[in-house]
Amino acid sequence: MNKEQLLQELSNKIATGEIGYDEMMNRFNLTAVKTEVPVTQTAKALSNFSVTKMLYVLGAIIVVIGSVLFSYQIWNDIGSLGRISITLGLGLLFTAIGSLLSKNKPEHSIGTIFHFIGGLLVPGGAMVMLSEMSTSQNHVWPLAITFGIIFAFYLLLTYIHKNAILTFFAIANGTAFVYLTVNAITDGLFNNYTNIFAYLSIVIGACYILLGYSFENSWNKKLTRPLYLFGFGGIQIATIFQYSNSFGYSSNDYTSHNSLWPVVISFCLISIFYLFLNYKIKHPGLTFLVIINATAFVYTLVEALLGGTFYANGDVYSYLTMIIGVCYMLLAQSFKESWNKVLLEILNFFGAAFLLGAGFTQIYDSLPWILFYLIIIMSTFGVSIYVRSRGILVVSTISLIAYVSYITGKYFADSIGWPISLVILGFMFIALGYISISINNKYIKGN
């Protein structure tokens, strides 16, 4: 391991929380060195940088809007060749100017702006050319091939100039090429192959994430976060769509549905993929996604095994939710001294909410559960003190208030009068609030 790799590894461990900054400073007997830079000079430099970028972007937007409006005004008067020229031709011209400026003035970002304008005009211009030249009713294959050519064109430009905006357009046009190719293979019957496109979106989302990971330490690093965002978002949206599409509607309720096993398998594979990625990156956000998708996997697995929704098997899902809530709180404790510690209160809160919320649904007209639920609430109060969790304390307090309200309204309202019950209930709530605040101040806030 060379010096650069060693420093990068140390930086990653500090960023993820495995090594504390103060711990590193004490270990190597280092002291923080403050570099004093004149505030006015620094502010001026940042101001100039921001204004320059803002003017570039604003100018590019105005150019695109002006080009579109100009094209719209003369569209019906210029013929097919003119329409192609002011769309595709203009886009290629701006791209050529961008390449020339990027080569001759690489220190400036003016070339990037021209590439950006060209990248917006070229795909639209290509579609205009197809529309003007095509006589066939089936435009799917020609459109797919066209976007494939544009994708290859931007790949070549990216290889030559190594510019993140060119990489962005290569990815965007490559994505369009993939979707259009699949659409052409399925004869354009999108509505009859919705599951295929859901699976395809999951695969493309995973590819976006892997691309973002590979770009982290390269000249494309500006694309890392957008790729993560679209990758994670695409995977989750496609999976939810796949789940909703598995249900069929008969009369006014869910009485028939397709097999849920593809959805179960999808959530399982997504959880494994995120788990593997988290092993490499070690980020709490990924851990959170692993937990969410694993939870969805468990619920859909149970639903597939039972062959019915929550409404048909309410008790089973209540018990399952309570078990998952306990698992969340146990998982939170395992994260206490790790780089996932930022998830501690989130898991404690939702774990307690799942446990007590699902438990509350069982107390209606069930004396054993009325007694057992009180034991659960008292236990969660004890757990909140033991693990020093405000989230568990808050949920426990709210659950106890709901429990007391239910017991009072069901068993005591008619016997002593509802107004008196409300007065007693109000004082009980005050007492519960006081106890909750006392517990927080004495056992939790100090730590």
RODO-2510 file (C-alpha; in nm, 4 decimals, decimal comma):
residues 447
     n   res          X          Y          Z
     1     m     0,0000     0,0000     0,0000
     2     n     0,1582     0,3304    -0,1115
     3     k     0,1302     0,6647     0,0667
     4     e    -0,1670     0,7870    -0,1362
     5     q    -0,3682     0,4685    -0,0712
     6     l    -0,2848     0,4839     0,3006
     7     l    -0,4003     0,8462     0,3295
     8     q    -0,7163     0,7703     0,1334
     9     e    -0,7967     0,4745     0,3617
    10     l    -0,7402     0,6913     0,6707
    11     s    -0,9658     0,9628     0,5270
    12     n    -1,2427     0,7103     0,4571
    13     k    -1,2290     0,5687     0,8103
    14     i    -1,2470     0,9188     0,9610
    15     a    -1,5416     1,0040     0,7341
    16     t    -1,7352     0,6897     0,8315
    17     g    -1,6680     0,7350     1,2028
    18     e    -1,4489     0,4267     1,2506
    19     i    -1,1650     0,6536     1,3610
    20     g    -1,2380     0,9706     1,5520
    21     y    -1,0640     1,2941     1,4514
    22     d    -0,9558     1,3653     1,8090
    23     e    -0,8362     1,0066     1,8468
    24     m    -0,6156     1,0436     1,5393
    25     m    -0,4746     1,3762     1,6589
    26     n    -0,3899     1,2332     2,0027
    27     r    -0,2423     0,9111     1,8625
    28     f     0,0072     1,0921     1,6411
    29     n     0,0619     1,3871     1,8803
    30     l    -0,0683     1,6352     1,6247
    31     t    -0,2068     1,9805     1,6824
    32     a    -0,4573     2,1590     1,4632
    33     v    -0,2972     2,4227     1,2426
    34     k    -0,5157     2,7135     1,1449
    35     t    -0,4336     2,8846     0,8190
    36     e    -0,5445     3,2403     0,8304
    37     v    -0,6663     3,3715     0,4972
    38     p    -0,7955     3,7258     0,4652
    39     v    -1,1715     3,7015     0,4813
    40     t    -1,2313     3,9680     0,2211
    41     q    -1,0000     3,7978    -0,0309
    42     t    -1,1555     3,4538     0,0209
    43     a    -1,5087     3,5906     0,0036
    44     k    -1,4220     3,7782    -0,3126
    45     a    -1,2772     3,4658    -0,4772
    46     l    -1,5818     3,2585    -0,3891
    47     s    -1,8103     3,5372    -0,5043
    48     n    -1,6354     3,5624    -0,8428
    49     f    -1,6478     3,1840    -0,8829
    50     s    -2,0174     3,1659    -0,8028
    51     v    -2,1100     3,4609    -1,0225
    52     t    -1,9144     3,3165    -1,3159
    53     k    -2,0852     2,9791    -1,2871
    54     m    -2,4232     3,1429    -1,2432
    55     l    -2,3760     3,3575    -1,5552
    56     y    -2,2672     3,0548    -1,7573
    57     v    -2,5722     2,8526    -1,6553
    58     l    -2,8106     3,1466    -1,6943
    59     g    -2,6701     3,2220    -2,0391
    60     a    -2,7049     2,8583    -2,1469
    61     i    -3,0676     2,8459    -2,0327
    62     i    -3,1481     3,1699    -2,2161
    63     v    -2,9813     3,0412    -2,5346
    64     v    -3,1834     2,7181    -2,5251
    65     i    -3,5113     2,9007    -2,4571
    66     g    -3,4397     3,1521    -2,7320
    67     s    -3,3561     2,8749    -2,9798
    68     v    -3,6772     2,6890    -2,9000
    69     l    -3,8931     2,9999    -2,9317
    70     f    -3,7250     3,0997    -3,2584
    71     s    -3,7746     2,7498    -3,3989
    72     y    -4,1404     2,7516    -3,2946
    73     q    -4,2052     3,0831    -3,4692
    74     i    -4,0631     2,9774    -3,8052
    75     w    -4,1366     2,6037    -3,7849
    76     n    -4,4089     2,5859    -4,0472
    77     d    -4,2261     2,8101    -4,2961
    78     i    -3,8822     2,6481    -4,3285
    79     g    -3,9536     2,2966    -4,4569
    80     s    -3,8013     1,9654    -4,3560
    81     l    -3,4374     2,0578    -4,4223
    82     g    -3,4737     2,3788    -4,2246
    83     r    -3,6323     2,2022    -3,9286
    84     i    -3,3488     1,9497    -3,9192
    85     s    -3,0903     2,2264    -3,9513
    86     i    -3,2176     2,4409    -3,6618
    87     t    -3,2451     2,1418    -3,4282
    88     l    -2,9934     1,8679    -3,5034
    89     g    -2,7638     2,0934    -3,7048
    90     l    -2,7593     2,3608    -3,4354
    91     g    -2,6989     2,0993    -3,1668
    92     l    -2,4025     1,9533    -3,3563
    93     l    -2,2671     2,3034    -3,4151
    94     f    -2,2768     2,3886    -3,0440
    95     t    -2,1146     2,0532    -2,9654
    96     a    -1,8353     2,1227    -3,2153
    97     i    -1,7778     2,4667    -3,0615
    98     g    -1,7709     2,3071    -2,7164
    99     s    -1,5085     2,0558    -2,8304
   100     l    -1,2975     2,3302    -2,9850
   101     l    -1,3123     2,5454    -2,6707
   102     s    -1,2450     2,2472    -2,4436
   103     k    -0,9336     2,1662    -2,6439
   104     n    -0,7965     2,5199    -2,6752
   105     k    -0,9084     2,6570    -2,3349
   106     p    -0,9255     2,3574    -2,0997
   107     e    -0,8837     2,5782    -1,7932
   108     h    -1,2189     2,7486    -1,8600
   109     s    -1,5626     2,5899    -1,8322
   110     i    -1,7005     2,7773    -2,1332
   111     g    -1,6600     2,4643    -2,3469
   112     t    -1,8750     2,2699    -2,1012
   113     i    -2,1564     2,5212    -2,1451
   114     f    -2,1584     2,4719    -2,5222
   115     h    -2,1529     2,0953    -2,4720
   116     f    -2,4499     2,1324    -2,2381
   117     i    -2,6492     2,3302    -2,4966
   118     g    -2,5585     2,0810    -2,7684
   119     g    -2,6498     1,7866    -2,5502
   120     l    -3,0003     1,9269    -2,5019
   121     l    -3,0524     1,9928    -2,8746
   122     v    -2,8991     1,6829    -3,0371
   123     p    -3,1493     1,4165    -2,9132
   124     g    -3,4467     1,6379    -2,9982
   125     g    -3,2963     1,7185    -3,3363
   126     a    -3,2432     1,3482    -3,4074
   127     m    -3,6119     1,2815    -3,3370
   128     v    -3,7100     1,5704    -3,5649
   129     m    -3,4950     1,4201    -3,8418
   130     l    -3,6624     1,0801    -3,7995
   131     s    -4,0042     1,2422    -3,8041
   132     e    -3,9282     1,4325    -4,1245
   133     m    -3,7596     1,1445    -4,3091
   134     s    -3,9536     0,8390    -4,1946
   135     t    -4,2460     0,6982    -4,3899
   136     s    -4,2909     0,3823    -4,1794
   137     q    -4,5523     0,3549    -3,9084
   138     n    -4,3126     0,1708    -3,6745
   139     h    -4,0647     0,4252    -3,5379
   140     v    -3,9414     0,2171    -3,2430
   141     w    -3,6430     0,0464    -3,4055
   142     p    -3,5190     0,3556    -3,5952
   143     l    -3,5516     0,5576    -3,2753
   144     a    -3,3625     0,2951    -3,0741
   145     i    -3,0828     0,2817    -3,3326
   146     t    -3,0633     0,6621    -3,3417
   147     f    -3,0221     0,6874    -2,9654
   148     g    -2,7636     0,4094    -2,9858
   149     i    -2,5642     0,6219    -3,2302
   150     i    -2,5984     0,9300    -3,0062
   151     f    -2,4855     0,7176    -2,7097
   152     a    -2,1741     0,6036    -2,9020
   153     f    -2,1120     0,9640    -3,0141
   154     y    -2,1088     1,0930    -2,6550
   155     l    -1,8972     0,7992    -2,5393
   156     l    -1,6368     0,9036    -2,7978
   157     l    -1,6554     1,2684    -2,6885
   158     t    -1,6199     1,1618    -2,3240
   159     y    -1,3105     0,9584    -2,4099
   160     i    -1,1578     1,2563    -2,5920
   161     h    -1,2387     1,5413    -2,3507
   162     k    -1,2962     1,3604    -2,0173
   163     n    -1,5746     1,5966    -1,9181
   164     a    -1,8457     1,5082    -1,6648
   165     i    -2,1242     1,6772    -1,8657
   166     l    -2,0387     1,4562    -2,1639
   167     t    -2,0502     1,1511    -1,9384
   168     f    -2,3929     1,2633    -1,8196
   169     f    -2,5274     1,2826    -2,1759
   170     a    -2,3692     0,9480    -2,2594
   171     i    -2,5502     0,7883    -1,9632
   172     a    -2,8797     0,9623    -2,0423
   173     n    -2,8786     0,8614    -2,4094
   174     g    -2,7534     0,5128    -2,3232
   175     t    -3,0463     0,4698    -2,0847
   176     a    -3,2911     0,5832    -2,3532
   177     f    -3,1277     0,3415    -2,5983
   178     v    -3,1747     0,0472    -2,3597
   179     y    -3,5413     0,1248    -2,2894
   180     l    -3,6186     0,1822    -2,6578
   181     t    -3,4424    -0,1391    -2,7597
   182     v    -3,6421    -0,3443    -2,5102
   183     n    -3,9582    -0,1667    -2,6243
   184     a    -3,8749    -0,2524    -2,9851
   185     i    -3,8053    -0,6174    -2,8982
   186     t    -4,1452    -0,6421    -2,7287
   187     d    -4,3076    -0,4852    -3,0391
   188     g    -4,3813    -0,1638    -2,8499
   189     l    -4,6455    -0,3280    -2,6333
   190     f    -4,5394    -0,1469    -2,3172
   191     n    -4,8667    -0,2059    -2,1332
   192     n    -4,8429    -0,5824    -2,1862
   193     y    -4,4874    -0,6042    -2,0529
   194     t    -4,4932    -0,3727    -1,7525
   195     n    -4,3108    -0,6218    -1,5290
   196     i    -4,0249    -0,6456    -1,7790
   197     f    -3,9766    -0,2705    -1,7634
   198     a    -3,9945    -0,2811    -1,3838
   199     y    -3,7149    -0,5410    -1,3765
   200     l    -3,5215    -0,3400    -1,6336
   201     s    -3,5522    -0,0256    -1,4192
   202     i    -3,4180    -0,2162    -1,1179
   203     v    -3,1173    -0,3351    -1,3205
   204     i    -3,0515     0,0140    -1,4594
   205     g    -3,0799     0,1608    -1,1090
   206     a    -2,8194    -0,0879    -0,9852
   207     c    -2,5934     0,0069    -1,2780
   208     y    -2,6313     0,3769    -1,1883
   209     i    -2,5240     0,3026    -0,8303
   210     l    -2,2211     0,1012    -0,9428
   211     l    -2,1261     0,3770    -1,1876
   212     g    -2,1555     0,6360    -0,9110
   213     y    -1,9298     0,4240    -0,6905
   214     s    -1,6719     0,3894    -0,9692
   215     f    -1,6761     0,7679    -1,0279
   216     e    -1,6063     0,8626    -0,6633
   217     n    -1,2326     0,9307    -0,7083
   218     s    -1,2304     1,0219    -1,0774
   219     w    -1,2922     1,3282    -1,2901
   220     n    -1,6573     1,2200    -1,3035
   221     k    -1,7016     1,2501    -0,9262
   222     k    -1,9563     1,5323    -0,9718
   223     l    -2,1950     1,2700    -1,1082
   224     t    -2,1636     1,0391    -0,8082
   225     r    -2,4457     1,1852    -0,5995
   226     p    -2,6935     1,2272    -0,8897
   227     l    -2,6259     0,8682    -0,9962
   228     y    -2,6803     0,7453    -0,6409
   229     l    -3,0027     0,9455    -0,6180
   230     f    -3,1478     0,8201    -0,9467
   231     g    -3,0182     0,4685    -0,8867
   232     f    -3,1672     0,4256    -0,5406
   233     g    -3,4864     0,6087    -0,6374
   234     g    -3,5319     0,4072    -0,9558
   235     i    -3,4882     0,0757    -0,7771
   236     q    -3,7389     0,1600    -0,5056
   237     i    -4,0004     0,3088    -0,7392
   238     a    -3,9753     0,0142    -0,9800
   239     t    -4,0105    -0,2364    -0,6964
   240     i    -4,3134    -0,0582    -0,5503
   241     f    -4,4671    -0,0447    -0,8976
   242     q    -4,3979    -0,4156    -0,9410
   243     y    -4,5699    -0,4853    -0,6089
   244     s    -4,8779    -0,2746    -0,6914
   245     n    -4,8983    -0,4319    -1,0361
   246     s    -4,9185    -0,7792    -0,8821
   247     f    -5,2704    -0,7052    -0,7532
   248     g    -5,5780    -0,7485    -0,9660
   249     y    -5,9012    -0,5712    -0,8880
   250     s    -6,2219    -0,7655    -0,8487
   251     s    -6,5291    -0,5621    -0,7453
   252     n    -6,4206    -0,3139    -0,4750
   253     d    -6,1489    -0,4999    -0,2929
   254     y    -5,8358    -0,7047    -0,3416
   255     t    -5,9859    -1,0468    -0,3980
   256     s    -5,7507    -1,1634    -0,6699
   257     h    -5,3860    -1,1019    -0,7247
   258     n    -5,1037    -1,2364    -0,9322
   259     s    -4,8129    -1,4226    -0,7840
   260     l    -4,6148    -1,2151    -0,5350
   261     w    -4,3084    -1,4368    -0,5589
   262     p    -4,1325    -1,2211    -0,8234
   263     v    -4,1753    -0,9229    -0,5888
   264     v    -4,0429    -1,1259    -0,2957
   265     i    -3,7383    -1,2299    -0,4973
   266     s    -3,6821    -0,8699    -0,6114
   267     f    -3,6807    -0,7353    -0,2538
   268     c    -3,4474    -1,0179    -0,1497
   269     l    -3,1990    -0,9482    -0,4309
   270     i    -3,2132    -0,5720    -0,3695
   271     s    -3,1399    -0,6275     0,0022
   272     i    -2,8426    -0,8509    -0,0835
   273     f    -2,7158    -0,5983    -0,3394
   274     y    -2,7338    -0,3108    -0,0887
   275     l    -2,5709    -0,5306     0,1760
   276     f    -2,2803    -0,6097    -0,0554
   277     l    -2,2458    -0,2445    -0,1550
   278     n    -2,2559    -0,1393     0,2097
   279     y    -1,9752    -0,3841     0,2850
   280     k    -1,7628    -0,1865     0,0388
   281     i    -1,8782     0,1707     0,1105
   282     k    -1,9838     0,1504     0,4788
   283     h    -2,2452     0,4265     0,4782
   284     p    -2,5413     0,4595     0,7208
   285     g    -2,7727     0,5538     0,4346
   286     l    -2,7047     0,2210     0,2689
   287     t    -2,7611     0,0421     0,5973
   288     f    -3,0983     0,2135     0,6220
   289     l    -3,1888     0,0972     0,2703
   290     v    -3,0829    -0,2579     0,3563
   291     i    -3,3150    -0,2523     0,6591
   292     i    -3,6088    -0,1037     0,4644
   293     n    -3,5835    -0,3528     0,1788
   294     a    -3,5255    -0,6467     0,4133
   295     t    -3,8391    -0,5437     0,6039
   296     a    -4,0348    -0,5258     0,2774
   297     f    -3,8956    -0,8690     0,1864
   298     v    -4,0235    -1,0186     0,5125
   299     y    -4,3712    -0,8671     0,4732
   300     t    -4,4096    -0,9713     0,1085
   301     l    -4,2746    -1,3196     0,1887
   302     v    -4,5403    -1,3652     0,4574
   303     e    -4,8038    -1,2245     0,2234
   304     a    -4,7004    -1,4658    -0,0532
   305     l    -4,7040    -1,7607     0,1877
   306     l    -5,0466    -1,6711     0,3289
   307     g    -5,1947    -1,5797    -0,0068
   308     g    -5,3804    -1,2805     0,1370
   309     t    -5,3430    -0,9167     0,2361
   310     f    -5,3423    -0,7509     0,5762
   311     y    -5,7205    -0,7286     0,5864
   312     a    -5,7550    -1,1076     0,5661
   313     n    -5,4761    -1,1881     0,8136
   314     g    -5,4644    -0,8894     1,0492
   315     d    -5,3481    -1,0778     1,3594
   316     v    -5,0581    -1,2404     1,1766
   317     y    -4,9319    -0,9043     1,0503
   318     s    -4,9721    -0,7504     1,3955
   319     y    -4,7540    -1,0156     1,5552
   320     l    -4,5061    -0,9898     1,2679
   321     t    -4,4875    -0,6116     1,3136
   322     m    -4,4205    -0,6519     1,6862
   323     i    -4,1381    -0,8974     1,6135
   324     i    -3,9862    -0,6594     1,3581
   325     g    -4,0095    -0,3749     1,6113
   326     v    -3,8127    -0,5782     1,8652
   327     c    -3,5560    -0,6639     1,5962
   328     y    -3,5176    -0,2931     1,5134
   329     m    -3,4398    -0,2092     1,8777
   330     l    -3,1923    -0,4988     1,9056
   331     l    -3,0299    -0,3889     1,5810
   332     a    -2,9997    -0,0352     1,7182
   333     q    -2,8028    -0,1647     2,0162
   334     s    -2,5661    -0,3536     1,7882
   335     f    -2,4954    -0,0235     1,6065
   336     k    -2,4154     0,1642     1,9278
   337     e    -2,0366     0,1687     1,8852
   338     s    -2,0200     0,1383     1,5065
   339     w    -2,0260     0,3684     1,2049
   340     n    -2,4019     0,3086     1,1937
   341     k    -2,4607     0,4838     1,5246
   342     v    -2,6468     0,7706     1,3541
   343     l    -2,9297     0,5211     1,2964
   344     l    -2,9579     0,4442     1,6673
   345     e    -3,2486     0,6750     1,7564
   346     i    -3,4271     0,6141     1,4248
   347     l    -3,4311     0,2390     1,4812
   348     n    -3,5272     0,2768     1,8469
   349     f    -3,8171     0,5078     1,7605
   350     f    -3,9584     0,2934     1,4795
   351     g    -3,8901    -0,0269     1,6725
   352     a    -4,0918     0,0984     1,9694
   353     a    -4,3629     0,2368     1,7367
   354     f    -4,3956    -0,0983     1,5572
   355     l    -4,4051    -0,2955     1,8817
   356     l    -4,6485    -0,0745     2,0736
   357     g    -4,8580     0,0314     1,7741
   358     a    -4,9191    -0,3250     1,6589
   359     g    -4,9738    -0,4363     2,0189
   360     f    -5,2402    -0,1706     2,0699
   361     t    -5,4484    -0,3191     1,7857
   362     q    -5,4807    -0,6418     1,9874
   363     i    -5,6279    -0,5000     2,3086
   364     y    -5,9793    -0,4406     2,1718
   365     d    -6,2215    -0,6702     2,3571
   366     s    -5,9376    -0,8913     2,4808
   367     l    -5,8766    -0,8923     2,8570
   368     p    -5,5495    -1,0955     2,8371
   369     w    -5,4082    -0,8494     2,5885
   370     i    -5,5246    -0,5515     2,7975
   371     l    -5,3137    -0,6815     3,0848
   372     f    -5,0234    -0,7956     2,8685
   373     y    -5,0070    -0,4648     2,6793
   374     l    -4,9575    -0,2765     3,0065
   375     i    -4,6627    -0,5063     3,0828
   376     i    -4,5169    -0,4318     2,7384
   377     i    -4,5479    -0,0552     2,7948
   378     m    -4,3797    -0,0754     3,1351
   379     s    -4,1050    -0,2866     2,9772
   380     t    -4,0401    -0,0289     2,7053
   381     f    -4,0155     0,2419     2,9721
   382     g    -3,7484     0,0301     3,1392
   383     v    -3,5722    -0,0257     2,8068
   384     s    -3,5712     0,3486     2,7355
   385     i    -3,3904     0,4043     3,0669
   386     y    -3,1498     0,1163     3,0113
   387     v    -3,0474     0,2151     2,6570
   388     r    -3,0993     0,5892     2,7197
   389     s    -3,3304     0,6414     2,4227
   390     r    -3,5617     0,9414     2,3909
   391     g    -3,7343     0,7805     2,0933
   392     i    -3,8479     0,4795     2,2936
   393     l    -3,9475     0,7058     2,5844
   394     v    -4,1645     0,9264     2,3614
   395     v    -4,3398     0,6323     2,1969
   396     s    -4,3909     0,4619     2,5336
   397     t    -4,5469     0,7760     2,6797
   398     i    -4,7823     0,8218     2,3837
   399     s    -4,8795     0,4540     2,3969
   400     l    -4,9520     0,4723     2,7690
   401     i    -5,1722     0,7791     2,7140
   402     a    -5,3624     0,5928     2,4390
   403     y    -5,3943     0,2871     2,6644
   404     v    -5,5284     0,4865     2,9604
   405     s    -5,7716     0,6712     2,7306
   406     y    -5,9050     0,3435     2,5944
   407     i    -5,9435     0,1815     2,9383
   408     t    -6,1100     0,4909     3,0831
   409     g    -6,3537     0,5299     2,7941
   410     k    -6,4456     0,1610     2,7881
   411     y    -6,4801     0,0692     3,1553
   412     f    -6,5210     0,3844     3,3644
   413     a    -6,6981     0,6493     3,1570
   414     d    -7,0537     0,5302     3,2348
   415     s    -6,9948     0,4475     3,6001
   416     i    -6,8603     0,7781     3,7338
   417     g    -6,9621     1,0135     3,4580
   418     w    -6,7698     1,1165     3,1510
   419     p    -6,6832     1,4751     3,2665
   420     i    -6,5247     1,3431     3,5863
   421     s    -6,3427     1,0798     3,3830
   422     l    -6,2003     1,3555     3,1631
   423     v    -6,0768     1,5480     3,4676
   424     i    -5,9107     1,2366     3,6097
   425     l    -5,7687     1,1529     3,2696
   426     g    -5,6253     1,5021     3,2343
   427     f    -5,4456     1,4780     3,5695
   428     m    -5,3178     1,1334     3,4719
   429     f    -5,1748     1,2784     3,1510
   430     i    -5,0045     1,5543     3,3504
   431     a    -4,8586     1,2911     3,5802
   432     l    -4,7414     1,0841     3,2841
   433     g    -4,5807     1,3885     3,1256
   434     y    -4,4050     1,4748     3,4510
   435     i    -4,2793     1,1187     3,4899
   436     s    -4,1629     1,1114     3,1279
   437     i    -3,9715     1,4398     3,1640
   438     s    -3,8211     1,3220     3,4928
   439     i    -3,7013     0,9998     3,3326
   440     n    -3,5508     1,1952     3,0438
   441     n    -3,3704     1,4434     3,2694
   442     k    -3,2472     1,1885     3,5218
   443     y    -3,1551     0,8861     3,3097
   444     i    -3,1270     0,9949     2,9466
   445     k    -3,0400     1,3638     2,9035
   446     g    -2,7224     1,3399     3,1079
   447     n    -2,5724     1,1050     2,8492
***
